[in-house]
Amino acid sequence: MTTPHFLGCDWGTSSFRLHLVNASTGESLCHIQDSDGIRSVGLRLTKTRPAEEKSGLMRSLLREKTELLARRSDIEIDGLPILVSGMASSSIGLCELPYAGLPLSLEKPNLITRTFAPSETLPHPMLLISGVSGEEDVMRGEEVQVLGLSDQYSLDHGICLLPGTHSKHLFINDGNLVNF
């Protein structure tokens, strides 16, 4: 089932970003951002609850964030799929996923994903996306950013500079992410 919109969540180490996205244009129509990064949320939850409850509690927090976004938007978001990237797929996140390796095709990426069905805790289908590991470093979240850029621009060869808390230089050759 395709929808005209989806929710894109970049849940990083120190920041939380949630966007309502036009699926055909990639345009962010409404967003929220705050400092509820995985590190602070994970530490707060593990101090107050057993570790085995952490994933459910993080999904409850994600539901609160989607409800906040819904109040700010004039578009109905109930049931929209959520694509989640960043540290949410790490050992301190929702569910740890292994890293995909390099090279990573920008046309047909071999990222590791896990789907979650809608539930009472989070009434949205969710796709959790893995990070990427290279010989020298790992990243979670930036690989999804470069996939979005490659959809908008011809990225066959070159370097993508992605600023942020943990800035990355991504090296692209023959339409593949080969190093960072």
MDAnalysis code that builds the backbone (N, CA, C; Angstrom):
import MDAnalysis as mda
import numpy as np

u = mda.Universe.empty(540, n_residues=180, atom_resindex=np.repeat(np.arange(180), 3), trajectory=True)
u.add_TopologyAttr("name", ["N", "CA", "C"] * 180)
u.add_TopologyAttr("resid", np.arange(1, 181))
u.add_TopologyAttr("resname", ["MET", "THR", "THR", "PRO", "HIS", "PHE", "LEU", "GLY", "CYS", "ASP", "TRP", "GLY", "THR", "SER", "SER", "PHE", "ARG", "LEU", "HIS", "LEU", "VAL", "ASN", "ALA", "SER", "THR", "GLY", "GLU", "SER", "LEU", "CYS", "HIS", "ILE", "GLN", "ASP", "SER", "ASP", "GLY", "ILE", "ARG", "SER", "VAL", "GLY", "LEU", "ARG", "LEU", "THR", "LYS", "THR", "ARG", "PRO", "ALA", "GLU", "GLU", "LYS", "SER", "GLY", "LEU", "MET", "ARG", "SER", "LEU", "LEU", "ARG", "GLU", "LYS", "THR", "GLU", "LEU", "LEU", "ALA", "ARG", "ARG", "SER", "ASP", "ILE", "GLU", "ILE", "ASP", "GLY", "LEU", "PRO", "ILE", "LEU", "VAL", "SER", "GLY", "MET", "ALA", "SER", "SER", "SER", "ILE", "GLY", "LEU", "CYS", "GLU", "LEU", "PRO", "TYR", "ALA", "GLY", "LEU", "PRO", "LEU", "SER", "LEU", "GLU", "LYS", "PRO", "ASN", "LEU", "ILE", "THR", "ARG", "THR", "PHE", "ALA", "PRO", "SER", "GLU", "THR", "LEU", "PRO", "HIS", "PRO", "MET", "LEU", "LEU", "ILE", "SER", "GLY", "VAL", "SER", "GLY", "GLU", "GLU", "ASP", "VAL", "MET", "ARG", "GLY", "GLU", "GLU", "VAL", "GLN", "VAL", "LEU", "GLY", "LEU", "SER", "ASP", "GLN", "TYR", "SER", "LEU", "ASP", "HIS", "GLY", "ILE", "CYS", "LEU", "LEU", "PRO", "GLY", "THR", "HIS", "SER", "LYS", "HIS", "LEU", "PHE", "ILE", "ASN", "ASP", "GLY", "ASN", "LEU", "VAL", "ASN", "PHE"])
u.atoms.positions = np.array([
    [0.844, -1.184, 0.000],
    [0.000, 0.000, 0.000],
    [0.887, 1.245, 0.000],
    [0.682, 2.118, -0.940],
    [1.435, 3.362, -0.978],
    [0.565, 4.481, -0.411],
    [1.228, 5.404, 0.230],
    [0.531, 6.542, 0.808],
    [1.151, 7.819, 0.261],
    [0.399, 8.920, 0.234],
    [0.966, 10.166, -0.272],
    [1.968, 10.795, 0.693],
    [1.977, 10.309, 1.946],
    [2.863, 10.864, 2.966],
    [3.440, 9.751, 3.818],
    [4.547, 10.031, 4.459],
    [5.098, 9.136, 5.470],
    [5.778, 9.991, 6.529],
    [6.120, 9.365, 7.649],
    [6.848, 10.048, 8.708],
    [8.292, 9.581, 8.656],
    [9.213, 10.517, 8.643],
    [10.639, 10.208, 8.647],
    [11.237, 10.641, 9.970],
    [11.868, 9.700, 10.657],
    [12.436, 9.987, 11.978],
    [13.933, 9.730, 11.961],
    [14.707, 10.748, 12.260],
    [16.150, 10.613, 12.459],
    [16.373, 10.765, 13.955],
    [16.526, 9.627, 14.624],
    [16.690, 9.621, 16.078],
    [18.157, 9.425, 16.372],
    [18.863, 10.530, 16.519],
    [20.302, 10.514, 16.699],
    [20.729, 10.385, 18.145],
    [22.024, 10.465, 18.335],
    [22.604, 10.368, 19.673],
    [22.102, 11.477, 20.577],
    [22.092, 12.718, 20.061],
    [21.746, 13.862, 20.898],
    [20.509, 14.626, 20.442],
    [19.910, 14.243, 19.322],
    [18.732, 14.965, 18.817],
    [17.678, 13.998, 18.287],
    [16.439, 14.450, 18.357],
    [15.295, 13.736, 17.794],
    [14.683, 14.627, 16.733],
    [14.471, 14.079, 15.527],
    [13.857, 14.831, 14.436],
    [12.767, 13.969, 13.815],
    [11.573, 14.531, 13.670],
    [10.455, 13.811, 13.063],
    [9.833, 14.723, 12.024],
    [9.707, 14.208, 10.803],
    [9.177, 14.990, 9.685],
    [7.971, 14.292, 9.075],
    [6.977, 15.072, 8.697],
    [5.901, 14.610, 7.829],
    [6.380, 14.893, 6.412],
    [6.483, 13.849, 5.593],
    [7.124, 13.969, 4.290],
    [6.133, 13.673, 3.167],
    [6.153, 14.505, 2.135],
    [5.415, 14.231, 0.910],
    [6.170, 13.127, 0.187],
    [5.552, 11.978, 0.000],
    [6.236, 10.817, -0.557],
    [6.678, 11.023, -2.002],
    [5.962, 11.804, -2.783],
    [6.334, 11.971, -4.184],
    [7.419, 13.018, -4.398],
    [7.482, 14.040, -3.531],
    [8.479, 15.101, -3.730],
    [9.630, 15.035, -2.733],
    [9.444, 14.337, -1.616],
    [10.460, 14.302, -0.569],
    [10.461, 15.544, 0.301],
    [9.520, 16.439, 0.090],
    [9.453, 17.693, 0.850],
    [8.954, 17.440, 2.267],
    [9.622, 18.072, 3.236],
    [9.171, 18.039, 4.618],
    [8.069, 19.073, 4.779],
    [6.870, 18.607, 5.146],
    [5.708, 19.487, 5.250],
    [5.528, 20.064, 6.647],
    [6.048, 19.361, 7.644],
    [5.934, 19.779, 9.029],
    [6.958, 18.959, 9.806],
    [7.547, 19.545, 10.840],
    [8.517, 18.761, 11.606],
    [8.598, 19.222, 13.055],
    [9.147, 18.343, 13.863],
    [9.507, 18.689, 15.232],
    [10.939, 18.232, 15.452],
    [11.626, 18.932, 16.306],
    [13.002, 18.590, 16.656],
    [13.232, 18.981, 18.100],
    [13.914, 18.091, 18.836],
    [14.239, 18.415, 20.216],
    [15.499, 17.660, 20.635],
    [15.845, 17.784, 21.891],
    [17.080, 17.178, 22.406],
    [16.852, 15.805, 23.037],
    [15.741, 15.141, 22.712],
    [15.484, 13.794, 23.219],
    [16.223, 12.752, 22.382],
    [17.540, 12.888, 22.332],
    [18.360, 11.925, 21.600],
    [18.372, 10.571, 22.287],
    [18.797, 9.560, 21.562],
    [18.821, 8.190, 22.076],
    [19.639, 8.091, 23.357],
    [20.762, 8.801, 23.426],
    [21.607, 8.699, 24.625],
    [20.848, 9.136, 25.866],
    [20.258, 10.331, 25.839],
    [19.574, 10.827, 27.036],
    [18.297, 10.040, 27.314],
    [17.548, 9.688, 26.290],
    [16.320, 8.924, 26.484],
    [16.651, 7.527, 27.004],
    [17.632, 6.876, 26.390],
    [18.016, 5.532, 26.819],
    [18.502, 5.503, 28.256],
    [19.324, 6.469, 28.627],
    [19.815, 6.528, 30.005],
    [18.680, 6.795, 30.984],
    [17.790, 7.695, 30.620],
    [16.657, 8.026, 31.489],
    [15.753, 6.804, 31.687],
    [15.509, 6.069, 30.597],
    [14.623, 4.913, 30.689],
    [15.260, 3.755, 31.445],
    [16.544, 3.511, 31.208],
    [17.171, 2.368, 31.884],
    [17.389, 2.643, 33.364],
    [17.422, 3.895, 33.757],
    [17.542, 4.218, 35.186],
    [16.224, 3.995, 35.913],
    [15.102, 4.157, 35.196],
    [13.801, 4.074, 35.854],
    [13.066, 2.766, 35.574],
    [13.466, 2.030, 34.546],
    [12.758, 0.804, 34.161],
    [13.755, -0.296, 33.829],
    [13.335, -1.547, 33.931],
    [14.210, -2.647, 33.516],
    [14.541, -2.539, 32.026],
    [15.727, -2.989, 31.639],
    [16.191, -2.879, 30.255],
    [15.237, -3.538, 29.270],
    [14.586, -4.631, 29.651],
    [13.693, -5.336, 28.719],
    [12.447, -4.524, 28.372],
    [12.126, -3.509, 29.151],
    [10.980, -2.641, 28.858],
    [11.365, -1.460, 27.965],
    [12.649, -1.259, 27.741],
    [13.125, -0.061, 27.051],
    [12.514, 0.127, 25.670],
    [12.465, -0.919, 24.851],
    [11.951, -0.781, 23.492],
    [10.497, -0.324, 23.488],
    [9.673, -0.911, 24.333],
    [8.273, -0.502, 24.417],
    [8.126, 0.929, 24.895],
    [8.949, 1.318, 25.847],
    [8.896, 2.688, 26.345],
    [9.348, 3.678, 25.278],
    [10.345, 3.294, 24.479],
    [10.793, 4.184, 23.399],
    [9.714, 4.307, 22.329],
    [8.990, 3.213, 22.049],
    [7.879, 3.305, 21.097],
    [6.769, 4.200, 21.659],
    [6.540, 4.158, 22.972],
    [5.556, 5.054, 23.590],
    [5.982, 6.516, 23.435],
    [7.267, 6.780, 23.616],
    [7.772, 8.144, 23.424],
    [7.615, 8.562, 21.966],
    [7.881, 7.655, 21.036],
    [7.699, 7.953, 19.618],
    [6.236, 8.276, 19.325],
    [5.322, 7.572, 19.976],
    [3.902, 7.878, 19.810],
    [3.609, 9.298, 20.305],
    [4.151, 9.686, 21.457],
    [3.949, 11.050, 21.963],
    [4.448, 12.074, 20.950],
    [5.587, 11.787, 20.335],
    [6.149, 12.725, 19.350],
    [5.270, 12.797, 18.105],
    [4.716, 11.656, 17.661],
    [3.835, 11.686, 16.484],
    [2.555, 12.459, 16.801],
    [2.070, 12.324, 18.025],
    [0.871, 13.075, 18.422],
    [1.145, 14.574, 18.454],
    [2.320, 14.966, 18.896],
    [2.708, 16.379, 18.869],
    [2.772, 16.881, 17.426],
    [3.381, 16.098, 16.541],
    [3.457, 16.478, 15.126],
    [2.052, 16.593, 14.537],
    [1.159, 15.677, 14.892],
    [-0.211, 15.708, 14.375],
    [-0.915, 17.005, 14.769],
    [-0.671, 17.479, 15.977],
    [-1.297, 18.732, 16.432],
    [-0.769, 19.941, 15.659],
    [0.429, 19.847, 15.135],
    [1.023, 20.971, 14.388],
    [0.715, 20.923, 12.896],
    [0.193, 19.802, 12.426],
    [-0.021, 19.613, 10.999],
    [-1.496, 19.709, 10.645],
    [-1.782, 20.140, 9.427],
    [-3.164, 20.124, 8.956],
    [-3.437, 18.881, 8.102],
    [-2.484, 17.951, 8.061],
    [-2.638, 16.695, 7.324],
    [-2.824, 15.572, 8.337],
    [-3.776, 14.708, 8.069],
    [-4.056, 13.563, 8.940],
    [-2.879, 12.580, 8.874],
    [-2.301, 12.243, 10.029],
    [-1.138, 11.344, 10.028],
    [-1.422, 9.984, 10.657],
    [-2.648, 9.768, 11.138],
    [-2.966, 8.484, 11.763],
    [-2.643, 7.329, 10.822],
    [-1.876, 6.382, 11.317],
    [-1.565, 5.183, 10.561],
    [-0.489, 5.313, 9.506],
    [0.062, 6.525, 9.320],
    [1.126, 6.666, 8.328],
    [2.349, 5.861, 8.749],
    [3.057, 5.271, 7.796],
    [4.276, 4.544, 8.148],
    [5.363, 5.494, 8.638],
    [6.192, 4.988, 9.556],
    [7.318, 5.746, 10.086],
    [8.600, 5.032, 9.670],
    [9.497, 5.755, 9.005],
    [10.830, 5.247, 8.688],
    [11.771, 5.833, 9.725],
    [12.448, 4.977, 10.488],
    [13.293, 5.423, 11.591],
    [14.740, 5.058, 11.301],
    [15.602, 6.053, 11.351],
    [17.035, 5.823, 11.148],
    [17.805, 6.464, 12.293],
    [19.105, 6.305, 12.266],
    [19.954, 6.885, 13.294],
    [20.229, 5.883, 14.393],
    [20.477, 6.397, 15.581],
    [20.872, 5.560, 16.714],
    [19.728, 4.715, 17.271],
    [18.534, 4.858, 16.727],
    [17.420, 4.014, 17.157],
    [17.703, 2.539, 16.861],
    [18.586, 2.262, 15.897],
    [18.927, 0.868, 15.563],
    [20.214, 0.408, 16.246],
    [20.638, 1.133, 17.270],
    [21.871, 0.790, 17.991],
    [21.550, 0.014, 19.263],
    [22.578, -0.401, 19.968],
    [22.397, -1.167, 21.206],
    [21.692, -0.359, 22.293],
    [21.720, 0.968, 22.207],
    [21.039, 1.803, 23.198],
    [19.711, 2.327, 22.673],
    [19.281, 1.841, 21.497],
    [18.060, 2.326, 20.882],
    [16.891, 1.376, 21.039],
    [15.968, 1.472, 20.094],
    [14.762, 0.641, 20.080],
    [15.093, -0.839, 19.961],
    [15.969, -1.144, 19.037],
    [16.303, -2.531, 18.716],
    [17.611, -2.510, 17.940],
    [18.589, -3.258, 18.383],
    [19.881, -3.236, 17.703],
    [19.828, -4.036, 16.404],
    [20.250, -3.382, 15.327],
    [20.389, -4.032, 14.031],
    [21.866, -4.017, 13.655],
    [22.352, -5.073, 12.992],
    [23.747, -5.055, 12.555],
    [23.944, -4.017, 11.456],
    [25.179, -3.586, 11.312],
    [25.515, -2.636, 10.253],
    [25.540, -3.341, 8.904],
    [25.131, -2.637, 7.863],
    [25.352, -3.083, 6.495],
    [26.797, -2.736, 6.146],
    [27.366, -3.432, 5.217],
    [28.752, -3.181, 4.826],
    [28.870, -2.314, 3.587],
    [30.092, -1.927, 3.316],
    [30.415, -1.182, 2.102],
    [30.943, -2.142, 1.054],
    [30.790, -1.836, -0.219],
    [30.111, -0.656, -0.774],
    [28.598, -0.778, -0.623],
    [27.960, 0.380, -0.577],
    [26.511, 0.450, -0.475],
    [25.984, 1.075, -1.759],
    [25.224, 0.310, -2.519],
    [24.634, 0.823, -3.744],
    [23.624, 1.911, -3.392],
    [23.714, 3.047, -4.064],
    [22.751, 4.119, -3.821],
    [21.451, 3.856, -4.569],
    [21.498, 2.992, -5.571],
    [20.291, 2.653, -6.321],
    [19.509, 1.523, -5.659],
    [20.219, 0.510, -5.177],
    [19.586, -0.634, -4.514],
    [20.358, -0.952, -3.244],
    [20.166, -0.139, -2.197],
    [20.964, -0.313, -0.975],
    [20.637, -1.619, -0.249],
    [21.668, -2.222, 0.319],
    [21.514, -3.475, 1.057],
    [21.471, -3.216, 2.564],
    [20.730, -2.188, 2.953],
    [20.600, -1.878, 4.376],
    [19.771, -2.953, 5.070],
    [20.058, -3.173, 6.316],
    [19.324, -4.141, 7.112],
    [18.167, -3.404, 7.780],
    [16.991, -3.983, 7.708],
    [15.802, -3.332, 8.263],
    [15.014, -4.317, 9.130],
    [14.177, -3.745, 9.952],
    [13.232, -4.551, 10.721],
    [11.909, -3.801, 10.730],
    [10.850, -4.514, 10.459],
    [9.531, -3.894, 10.466],
    [8.814, -4.203, 11.777],
    [8.007, -3.261, 12.197],
    [7.177, -3.399, 13.384],
    [5.744, -3.091, 12.961],
    [4.830, -3.978, 13.277],
    [3.415, -3.762, 12.967],
    [2.846, -2.698, 13.904],
    [1.795, -2.027, 13.472],
    [1.133, -1.086, 14.386],
    [0.671, -1.826, 15.637],
    [0.672, -1.117, 16.750],
    [0.254, -1.714, 18.023],
    [-0.429, -0.633, 18.854],
    [-0.909, -1.042, 20.013],
    [-1.500, -0.046, 20.917],
    [-0.449, 0.962, 21.358],
    [0.787, 0.497, 21.519],
    [1.869, 1.378, 21.949],
    [2.201, 2.406, 20.879],
    [2.255, 1.958, 19.614],
    [2.576, 2.843, 18.494],
    [1.694, 2.444, 17.313],
    [0.620, 3.201, 17.048],
    [-0.341, 2.799, 16.019],
    [0.092, 3.155, 14.584],
    [1.344, 3.019, 14.308],
    [1.898, 3.260, 12.976],
    [2.771, 2.064, 12.603],
    [2.741, 1.617, 11.350],
    [3.748, 0.641, 10.943],
    [5.109, 1.341, 10.960],
    [6.133, 0.631, 11.387],
    [7.456, 1.258, 11.508],
    [8.499, 0.407, 10.805],
    [9.389, 1.077, 10.086],
    [10.539, 0.437, 9.467],
    [11.785, 1.020, 10.124],
    [12.526, 0.176, 10.824],
    [13.774, 0.577, 11.477],
    [14.908, 0.240, 10.525],
    [15.805, 1.196, 10.291],
    [16.854, 1.062, 9.277],
    [18.217, 1.025, 9.943],
    [19.050, 0.082, 9.491],
    [20.390, -0.081, 10.060],
    [21.340, 1.020, 9.619],
    [22.510, 1.006, 10.198],
    [23.589, 1.887, 9.788],
    [24.524, 1.161, 8.830],
    [25.690, 1.771, 8.611],
    [26.697, 1.228, 7.693],
    [28.044, 1.227, 8.402],
    [28.825, 0.190, 8.160],
    [30.185, 0.143, 8.712],
    [31.190, 0.090, 7.577],
    [32.277, 0.798, 7.785],
    [33.410, 0.756, 6.873],
    [34.615, 0.227, 7.625],
    [35.763, 0.257, 6.993],
    [36.978, -0.242, 7.642],
    [37.405, 0.628, 8.816],
    [37.098, 1.936, 8.748],
    [37.604, 2.866, 9.743],
    [36.543, 3.449, 10.671],
    [35.266, 3.335, 10.310],
    [34.242, 4.026, 11.087],
    [32.885, 3.370, 10.869],
    [31.905, 3.807, 11.654],
    [30.515, 3.384, 11.515],
    [29.635, 4.625, 11.522],
    [28.443, 4.484, 10.955],
    [27.491, 5.592, 10.993],
    [26.081, 5.034, 10.985],
    [25.202, 5.764, 11.620],
    [23.777, 5.429, 11.632],
    [23.016, 6.723, 11.372],
    [22.313, 6.772, 10.272],
    [21.499, 7.926, 9.913],
    [21.977, 8.623, 8.656],
    [23.279, 8.840, 8.543],
    [23.796, 9.558, 7.374],
    [23.599, 8.775, 6.080],
    [23.585, 7.441, 6.172],
    [23.374, 6.634, 4.970],
    [21.987, 6.898, 4.388],
    [20.996, 7.141, 5.233],
    [19.660, 7.447, 4.747],
    [19.646, 8.844, 4.124],
    [20.394, 9.764, 4.688],
    [20.480, 11.109, 4.119],
    [21.072, 11.061, 2.715],
    [22.143, 10.291, 2.522],
    [22.763, 10.237, 1.201],
    [21.855, 9.514, 0.202],
    [21.053, 8.572, 0.663],
    [20.088, 7.935, -0.242],
    [19.056, 8.950, -0.707],
    [18.599, 9.810, 0.203],
    [17.668, 10.874, -0.177],
    [18.300, 11.849, -1.154],
    [19.555, 12.197, -0.908],
    [20.258, 13.098, -1.836],
    [20.438, 12.459, -3.203],
    [20.741, 11.165, -3.222],
    [20.966, 10.487, -4.497],
    [19.676, 10.399, -5.304],
    [18.544, 10.408, -4.625],
    [17.267, 10.403, -5.318],
    [16.988, 11.754, -5.968],
    [17.522, 12.832, -5.388],
    [17.297, 14.186, -5.895],
    [18.353, 14.646, -6.907],
    [19.565, 14.109, -6.762],
    [20.689, 14.551, -7.589],
    [21.413, 13.337, -8.151],
    [22.138, 13.546, -9.217],
    [22.946, 12.474, -9.784],
    [24.232, 12.350, -8.969],
    [24.327, 11.298, -8.166],
    [25.500, 11.111, -7.312],
    [26.270, 9.871, -7.767],
    [26.941, 9.988, -8.897],
    [27.722, 8.855, -9.388],
    [29.127, 8.849, -8.812],
    [29.739, 10.035, -8.719],
    [31.112, 10.167, -8.222],
    [31.210, 11.445, -7.409],
    [31.988, 11.418, -6.352],
    [32.225, 12.640, -5.603],
    [32.215, 12.419, -4.106],
    [32.145, 13.541, -3.403],
    [32.140, 13.539, -1.950],
    [30.920, 14.313, -1.480],
    [30.153, 13.722, -0.582],
    [29.039, 14.419, 0.067],
    [29.497, 14.816, 1.455],
    [29.343, 16.078, 1.783],
    [29.674, 16.572, 3.120],
    [28.378, 16.778, 3.880],
    [28.222, 16.025, 4.960],
    [27.004, 16.104, 5.764],
    [27.336, 16.697, 7.118],
    [26.970, 17.982, 7.326],
    [27.252, 18.613, 8.614],
    [26.321, 18.081, 9.691],
    [26.727, 18.231, 10.925],
    [25.900, 17.805, 12.049],
    [26.748, 17.613, 13.278],
    [26.147, 17.034, 14.312],
    [26.862, 16.769, 15.551],
    [28.102, 15.928, 15.289],
    [27.935, 14.938, 14.405],
    [29.042, 14.060, 14.000],
    [29.136, 14.135, 12.480],
    [29.730, 15.232, 11.963],
    [29.794, 15.467, 10.521],
    [30.474, 14.305, 9.814],
    [30.015, 14.051, 8.580],
    [30.564, 12.950, 7.788],
    [30.931, 13.445, 6.400],
    [32.002, 12.872, 5.866],
    [32.392, 13.021, 4.465],
    [32.165, 11.658, 3.831],
    [31.262, 11.574, 2.875],
    [30.909, 10.303, 2.245],
    [31.476, 10.271, 0.829],
    [32.204, 9.222, 0.510],
    [32.870, 9.085, -0.773],
    [32.060, 8.155, -1.670],
    [31.709, 8.676, -2.865],
    [30.855, 7.945, -3.796],
    [31.624, 7.679, -5.079],
    [31.554, 6.442, -5.547],
    [32.213, 6.032, -6.777],
    [31.285, 5.074, -7.522],
    [31.025, 5.348, -8.800],
    [30.158, 4.517, -9.634],
    [28.800, 4.252, -8.986],
    [28.226, 5.265, -8.361],
    [26.901, 5.123, -7.755],
    [26.858, 4.309, -6.479],
    [28.037, 4.114, -5.870],
    [28.125, 3.361, -4.614],
    [28.803, 4.199, -3.549],
    [28.296, 4.111, -2.330],
    [29.002, 4.678, -1.187],
    [30.137, 3.717, -0.896],
    [31.390, 4.187, -1.020],
    [32.534, 3.288, -0.882],
    [33.342, 3.529, 0.395],
    [33.193, 4.704, 0.990],
    [33.921, 4.993, 2.221],
    [33.345, 6.260, 2.852],
    [33.695, 6.493, 4.098],
    [33.276, 7.725, 4.771],
    [34.239, 8.018, 5.880],
])
